[in-house]
Amino acid sequence: MRVTATGPGDEACLAQVDDYHFHWQQFAFYEQPQPVRAGTTLRVDCTYDTTSRDTTTTWGYGTDDEMCIGFFYVTEGLVGAGK
């Protein structure tokens, strides 16, 4: 799973998990807020390795299902306003 923020002339990786495990059902928070300007595109990409399966993999909430969801808390702030 990889989360990127893309704006005019800029792309930043906001999160990357190379080897996800199902029991990691939790939120993660940054130590410092990550600034994202208006007009920035947030993208979540996931790759699934289902080569060892002999049945069709579908979306769902089970451990054998594909799922990829990214949640973001967004707050509005004023840049350079002295606050």
Helices and strands as residue ranges (DSSP letters): E 2-7, E 10-16, E 41-45
